[in-house]
Amino acid sequence: MSEGLHTHAPHEEAVHEAAESHNPKKHSLYQWIAIFTALLATIGAIVSYQGTHLMNEVLLAKNEAVLEKAKATDQWNYYQAISTKEHLMDLAVAMTPTSKNAPFQKKIAKYKQQKKEVQLQAEHLDQLSNSANQHSAQLDKPHNDMAIAMIFLQIAISLASVTALTGRTWLFGMAILSAIGGIGLWGMALSLA
């Protein structure tokens, strides 16, 4: 047997180099980054779903407000039409002799009663519209917080990706801070929803 130079095949050398250059500390960092990113992606999916669901509720409440306002507007228009008829009857009373005013007076009384009923309906519909608008505004705040939370989670995922590329652990710390901010905003949004 000759004791000389021992060489490896090229692929064995590449495996050997990779094993030697593979720092267990970095390997641990990459594992944490992978777990961290997977968790954030999962949380991000949940936040996105909840934000979309909340936005649908905001839009439904806003739609309800618009519908009630349209109904109220119709009632106020009807109120104006009745007022116009009442004024015409007042004019008829003024232009006719007192002995012939009875039918006009009867209609005036009828229109006054109708106006009261229509006014109550219109005011009620206005209240329903205002209530739906307030509900929409209350839901929009947590939706906005969820959207901002999603931004923080996306920034955290981006910073974790850059950490994996550069090996700079301080970037991973920034990713963790961004994730904490995003999760905190998400928690606040859930408490408001």
Short mmCIF file of the C-alpha atoms (twelve columns), coordinates in Angstrom:
data_MODEL
# 
_entry.id   MODEL 
# 
loop_
_atom_site.group_PDB 
_atom_site.id 
_atom_site.type_symbol 
_atom_site.label_atom_id 
_atom_site.label_alt_id 
_atom_site.label_comp_id 
_atom_site.label_asym_id 
_atom_site.label_seq_id 
_atom_site.Cartn_x 
_atom_site.Cartn_y 
_atom_site.Cartn_z 
_atom_site.pdbx_PDB_model_num 
ATOM 1   C CA . MET A 1   0.000    0.000  0.000  1 
ATOM 2   C CA . SER A 2   1.233    3.300  -0.870 1 
ATOM 3   C CA . GLU A 3   0.940    6.193  1.471  1 
ATOM 4   C CA . GLY A 4   0.550    9.184  -0.676 1 
ATOM 5   C CA . LEU A 5   -1.817   11.802 -1.621 1 
ATOM 6   C CA . HIS A 6   -5.416   10.938 -0.971 1 
ATOM 7   C CA . THR A 7   -7.988   12.663 -3.188 1 
ATOM 8   C CA . HIS A 8   -11.741  12.694 -3.164 1 
ATOM 9   C CA . ALA A 9   -14.137  12.833 -6.038 1 
ATOM 10  C CA . PRO A 10  -15.421  16.388 -6.717 1 
ATOM 11  C CA . HIS A 11  -18.894  15.737 -5.299 1 
ATOM 12  C CA . GLU A 12  -17.393  14.300 -2.101 1 
ATOM 13  C CA . GLU A 13  -15.277  17.409 -1.689 1 
ATOM 14  C CA . ALA A 14  -18.342  19.645 -2.089 1 
ATOM 15  C CA . VAL A 15  -20.208  17.667 0.568  1 
ATOM 16  C CA . HIS A 16  -17.166  17.787 2.869  1 
ATOM 17  C CA . GLU A 17  -16.801  21.565 2.394  1 
ATOM 18  C CA . ALA A 18  -20.477  22.131 3.020  1 
ATOM 19  C CA . ALA A 19  -20.302  20.068 6.197  1 
ATOM 20  C CA . GLU A 20  -17.269  21.956 7.466  1 
ATOM 21  C CA . SER A 21  -18.592  25.386 6.553  1 
ATOM 22  C CA . HIS A 22  -22.011  24.596 7.977  1 
ATOM 23  C CA . ASN A 23  -22.029  26.411 11.264 1 
ATOM 24  C CA . PRO A 24  -24.419  24.755 13.759 1 
ATOM 25  C CA . LYS A 25  -25.210  28.192 15.161 1 
ATOM 26  C CA . LYS A 26  -26.342  29.413 11.721 1 
ATOM 27  C CA . HIS A 27  -28.208  26.175 11.127 1 
ATOM 28  C CA . SER A 28  -30.149  26.844 14.316 1 
ATOM 29  C CA . LEU A 29  -30.863  30.430 13.141 1 
ATOM 30  C CA . TYR A 30  -32.178  29.150 9.804  1 
ATOM 31  C CA . GLN A 31  -34.464  26.708 11.575 1 
ATOM 32  C CA . TRP A 32  -35.831  29.488 13.767 1 
ATOM 33  C CA . ILE A 33  -36.347  31.690 10.721 1 
ATOM 34  C CA . ALA A 34  -38.250  28.916 8.953  1 
ATOM 35  C CA . ILE A 35  -40.481  28.267 11.969 1 
ATOM 36  C CA . PHE A 36  -40.958  31.995 12.573 1 
ATOM 37  C CA . THR A 37  -41.887  32.629 8.938  1 
ATOM 38  C CA . ALA A 38  -44.323  29.708 8.850  1 
ATOM 39  C CA . LEU A 39  -46.022  30.911 12.038 1 
ATOM 40  C CA . LEU A 40  -46.280  34.469 10.746 1 
ATOM 41  C CA . ALA A 41  -47.665  33.278 7.428  1 
ATOM 42  C CA . THR A 42  -50.330  31.324 9.314  1 
ATOM 43  C CA . ILE A 43  -51.177  34.272 11.570 1 
ATOM 44  C CA . GLY A 44  -51.182  36.535 8.513  1 
ATOM 45  C CA . ALA A 45  -53.689  34.275 6.777  1 
ATOM 46  C CA . ILE A 46  -55.966  34.416 9.822  1 
ATOM 47  C CA . VAL A 47  -55.629  38.213 10.109 1 
ATOM 48  C CA . SER A 48  -56.334  38.576 6.395  1 
ATOM 49  C CA . TYR A 49  -59.452  36.412 6.631  1 
ATOM 50  C CA . GLN A 50  -60.746  38.264 9.683  1 
ATOM 51  C CA . GLY A 51  -59.998  41.631 8.075  1 
ATOM 52  C CA . THR A 52  -61.879  40.655 4.928  1 
ATOM 53  C CA . HIS A 53  -64.815  39.391 6.989  1 
ATOM 54  C CA . LEU A 54  -64.839  42.613 9.012  1 
ATOM 55  C CA . MET A 55  -64.684  44.712 5.845  1 
ATOM 56  C CA . ASN A 56  -67.735  42.854 4.528  1 
ATOM 57  C CA . GLU A 57  -69.571  43.744 7.744  1 
ATOM 58  C CA . VAL A 58  -68.493  47.398 7.368  1 
ATOM 59  C CA . LEU A 59  -69.836  47.460 3.822  1 
ATOM 60  C CA . LEU A 60  -73.090  45.766 4.805  1 
ATOM 61  C CA . ALA A 61  -73.664  48.289 7.600  1 
ATOM 62  C CA . LYS A 62  -72.842  51.166 5.257  1 
ATOM 63  C CA . ASN A 63  -75.203  49.718 2.638  1 
ATOM 64  C CA . GLU A 64  -77.938  49.457 5.273  1 
ATOM 65  C CA . ALA A 65  -77.348  53.124 6.178  1 
ATOM 66  C CA . VAL A 66  -77.698  54.171 2.543  1 
ATOM 67  C CA . LEU A 67  -80.884  52.134 2.077  1 
ATOM 68  C CA . GLU A 68  -82.478  53.569 5.219  1 
ATOM 69  C CA . LYS A 69  -81.454  57.092 4.166  1 
ATOM 70  C CA . ALA A 70  -83.072  56.529 0.754  1 
ATOM 71  C CA . LYS A 71  -86.287  55.368 2.453  1 
ATOM 72  C CA . ALA A 72  -86.165  58.407 4.750  1 
ATOM 73  C CA . THR A 73  -85.674  60.694 1.748  1 
ATOM 74  C CA . ASP A 74  -88.709  59.130 0.094  1 
ATOM 75  C CA . GLN A 75  -90.743  59.766 3.228  1 
ATOM 76  C CA . TRP A 76  -89.549  63.385 3.437  1 
ATOM 77  C CA . ASN A 77  -90.476  63.862 -0.225 1 
ATOM 78  C CA . TYR A 78  -93.910  62.433 0.524  1 
ATOM 79  C CA . TYR A 79  -94.149  64.804 3.491  1 
ATOM 80  C CA . GLN A 80  -93.383  67.730 1.148  1 
ATOM 81  C CA . ALA A 81  -96.018  66.547 -1.314 1 
ATOM 82  C CA . ILE A 82  -98.611  66.430 1.462  1 
ATOM 83  C CA . SER A 83  -97.513  69.901 2.621  1 
ATOM 84  C CA . THR A 84  -97.971  71.195 -0.899 1 
ATOM 85  C CA . LYS A 85  -101.495 69.758 -1.006 1 
ATOM 86  C CA . GLU A 86  -102.209 71.298 2.396  1 
ATOM 87  C CA . HIS A 87  -101.009 74.703 1.179  1 
ATOM 88  C CA . LEU A 88  -103.192 74.405 -1.899 1 
ATOM 89  C CA . MET A 89  -106.170 73.701 0.355  1 
ATOM 90  C CA . ASP A 90  -105.221 76.741 2.493  1 
ATOM 91  C CA . LEU A 91  -105.213 78.791 -0.703 1 
ATOM 92  C CA . ALA A 92  -108.597 77.348 -1.679 1 
ATOM 93  C CA . VAL A 93  -109.992 78.307 1.738  1 
ATOM 94  C CA . ALA A 94  -108.672 81.838 1.284  1 
ATOM 95  C CA . MET A 95  -110.191 82.143 -2.177 1 
ATOM 96  C CA . THR A 96  -113.625 80.674 -1.513 1 
ATOM 97  C CA . PRO A 97  -116.510 81.931 0.579  1 
ATOM 98  C CA . THR A 98  -116.714 80.608 4.110  1 
ATOM 99  C CA . SER A 99  -119.864 78.664 3.339  1 
ATOM 100 C CA . LYS A 100 -117.984 76.547 0.790  1 
ATOM 101 C CA . ASN A 101 -114.791 75.974 2.910  1 
ATOM 102 C CA . ALA A 102 -115.938 72.815 4.725  1 
ATOM 103 C CA . PRO A 103 -114.573 70.271 2.185  1 
ATOM 104 C CA . PHE A 104 -111.249 72.131 2.050  1 
ATOM 105 C CA . GLN A 105 -111.032 72.313 5.858  1 
ATOM 106 C CA . LYS A 106 -111.648 68.569 5.997  1 
ATOM 107 C CA . LYS A 107 -108.787 67.922 3.588  1 
ATOM 108 C CA . ILE A 108 -106.494 70.277 5.506  1 
ATOM 109 C CA . ALA A 109 -107.160 68.286 8.709  1 
ATOM 110 C CA . LYS A 110 -106.502 65.039 6.823  1 
ATOM 111 C CA . TYR A 111 -103.206 66.373 5.416  1 
ATOM 112 C CA . LYS A 112 -102.060 67.611 8.831  1 
ATOM 113 C CA . GLN A 113 -102.641 64.136 10.279 1 
ATOM 114 C CA . GLN A 114 -100.861 62.478 7.347  1 
ATOM 115 C CA . LYS A 115 -97.898  64.821 7.735  1 
ATOM 116 C CA . LYS A 116 -97.505  63.861 11.398 1 
ATOM 117 C CA . GLU A 117 -97.473  60.133 10.538 1 
ATOM 118 C CA . VAL A 118 -95.107  60.550 7.607  1 
ATOM 119 C CA . GLN A 119 -92.808  62.786 9.655  1 
ATOM 120 C CA . LEU A 120 -92.581  60.139 12.398 1 
ATOM 121 C CA . GLN A 121 -91.742  57.462 9.806  1 
ATOM 122 C CA . ALA A 122 -89.129  59.675 8.151  1 
ATOM 123 C CA . GLU A 123 -87.493  60.532 11.476 1 
ATOM 124 C CA . HIS A 124 -87.443  56.845 12.438 1 
ATOM 125 C CA . LEU A 125 -85.780  55.941 9.115  1 
ATOM 126 C CA . ASP A 126 -83.233  58.733 9.625  1 
ATOM 127 C CA . GLN A 127 -82.432  57.279 13.047 1 
ATOM 128 C CA . LEU A 128 -81.976  53.805 11.530 1 
ATOM 129 C CA . SER A 129 -79.653  55.261 8.908  1 
ATOM 130 C CA . ASN A 130 -77.586  57.109 11.521 1 
ATOM 131 C CA . SER A 131 -77.385  53.989 13.661 1 
ATOM 132 C CA . ALA A 132 -76.177  51.886 10.721 1 
ATOM 133 C CA . ASN A 133 -73.613  54.581 9.864  1 
ATOM 134 C CA . GLN A 134 -72.304  54.552 13.438 1 
ATOM 135 C CA . HIS A 135 -72.103  50.757 13.405 1 
ATOM 136 C CA . SER A 136 -70.154  50.886 10.140 1 
ATOM 137 C CA . ALA A 137 -67.724  53.440 11.603 1 
ATOM 138 C CA . GLN A 138 -67.255  51.325 14.748 1 
ATOM 139 C CA . LEU A 139 -66.409  48.276 12.626 1 
ATOM 140 C CA . ASP A 140 -64.068  50.243 10.368 1 
ATOM 141 C CA . LYS A 141 -61.645  51.056 13.227 1 
ATOM 142 C CA . PRO A 142 -60.771  47.417 13.994 1 
ATOM 143 C CA . HIS A 143 -60.650  46.673 10.262 1 
ATOM 144 C CA . ASN A 144 -58.087  49.448 9.835  1 
ATOM 145 C CA . ASP A 145 -56.077  48.089 12.790 1 
ATOM 146 C CA . MET A 146 -56.095  44.626 11.203 1 
ATOM 147 C CA . ALA A 147 -54.824  46.070 7.940  1 
ATOM 148 C CA . ILE A 148 -51.941  47.782 9.773  1 
ATOM 149 C CA . ALA A 149 -51.275  44.568 11.736 1 
ATOM 150 C CA . MET A 150 -51.002  42.729 8.420  1 
ATOM 151 C CA . ILE A 151 -48.428  45.268 7.225  1 
ATOM 152 C CA . PHE A 152 -46.304  44.669 10.347 1 
ATOM 153 C CA . LEU A 153 -46.536  40.894 9.832  1 
ATOM 154 C CA . GLN A 154 -45.473  41.235 6.197  1 
ATOM 155 C CA . ILE A 155 -42.540  43.423 7.214  1 
ATOM 156 C CA . ALA A 156 -41.550  40.797 9.795  1 
ATOM 157 C CA . ILE A 157 -41.612  38.061 7.149  1 
ATOM 158 C CA . SER A 158 -39.520  40.234 4.808  1 
ATOM 159 C CA . LEU A 159 -36.961  40.960 7.528  1 
ATOM 160 C CA . ALA A 160 -36.771  37.258 8.385  1 
ATOM 161 C CA . SER A 161 -36.135  36.464 4.716  1 
ATOM 162 C CA . VAL A 162 -33.339  39.022 4.552  1 
ATOM 163 C CA . THR A 163 -31.925  37.520 7.768  1 
ATOM 164 C CA . ALA A 164 -31.828  34.116 6.079  1 
ATOM 165 C CA . LEU A 165 -29.952  35.622 3.133  1 
ATOM 166 C CA . THR A 166 -27.481  37.696 5.116  1 
ATOM 167 C CA . GLY A 167 -27.175  35.796 8.386  1 
ATOM 168 C CA . ARG A 168 -27.504  39.116 10.283 1 
ATOM 169 C CA . THR A 169 -29.195  38.213 13.540 1 
ATOM 170 C CA . TRP A 170 -30.055  41.823 14.367 1 
ATOM 171 C CA . LEU A 171 -32.428  41.766 11.386 1 
ATOM 172 C CA . PHE A 172 -34.141  38.767 12.938 1 
ATOM 173 C CA . GLY A 173 -34.566  40.827 16.117 1 
ATOM 174 C CA . MET A 174 -36.205  43.574 14.070 1 
ATOM 175 C CA . ALA A 175 -38.463  40.954 12.465 1 
ATOM 176 C CA . ILE A 176 -39.503  39.730 15.905 1 
ATOM 177 C CA . LEU A 177 -40.296  43.305 17.021 1 
ATOM 178 C CA . SER A 178 -42.347  43.911 13.895 1 
ATOM 179 C CA . ALA A 179 -44.204  40.625 14.449 1 
ATOM 180 C CA . ILE A 180 -44.943  41.565 18.063 1 
ATOM 181 C CA . GLY A 181 -46.301  44.919 16.889 1 
ATOM 182 C CA . GLY A 182 -48.485  43.224 14.284 1 
ATOM 183 C CA . ILE A 183 -49.805  40.627 16.711 1 
ATOM 184 C CA . GLY A 184 -50.466  43.343 19.304 1 
ATOM 185 C CA . LEU A 185 -52.478  45.416 16.807 1 
ATOM 186 C CA . TRP A 186 -54.368  42.311 15.769 1 
ATOM 187 C CA . GLY A 187 -55.241  41.619 19.417 1 
ATOM 188 C CA . MET A 188 -56.441  45.208 19.882 1 
ATOM 189 C CA . ALA A 189 -58.537  44.972 16.724 1 
ATOM 190 C CA . LEU A 190 -60.143  41.752 17.927 1 
ATOM 191 C CA . SER A 191 -61.051  43.366 21.243 1 
ATOM 192 C CA . LEU A 192 -62.762  46.247 19.393 1 
ATOM 193 C CA . ALA A 193 -64.605  44.100 16.859 1 
# 
